[in-house]
């Protein structure tokens, strides 16, 4: 917030609370099931795009469509299970604590307070880049054969995610 913006908001005579908070509280809460928002918006959408053909911008809150097949949740689940295993194994590392802090802060803001809950996928930038780091830390702790197998599985998942996300992006144009 800039000083001229603050002065403008104060000149509207709506009070000091409005000057600092504005209409922020209008974006709390949701009519959509929180479990659906957690799985589809918060966890899945940053990793595996939903097919939003024809939707580039919409002022309405969008209930994300389902994936073409239910097994599309499998690669997302594998990535998060591996990340959880890495958090457990590497619980004494500072990087793990930083990931947990960013992830739980977003959960608290969206699902505890309710701010921006329907657009939670927009805030994944706080924690999404930790996923490959955490999985890399997990691979580092595995035996050589298991590390090679896990690396192959991750490579297959990455190719699938890359191909599907690129196709969704092209279809949305």
Protein Blocks (a to p, Z undefined) as FASTA:
>chain_A
ZZklmmmmmmnonojklmmnmmmlmmgcjfbdfklmmmmmmmmmmmmccddehiabdfbd
cdddddfbfklmmmmmmmmmmmmmmmmmmmmbmklmmmmmmmmmmmmmmmmnopaklmmm
mmmmmmmmmmmmmmmmmmmmpcfklmmmmmmmmmmmmmmmmmmmmmmmmmmZZ
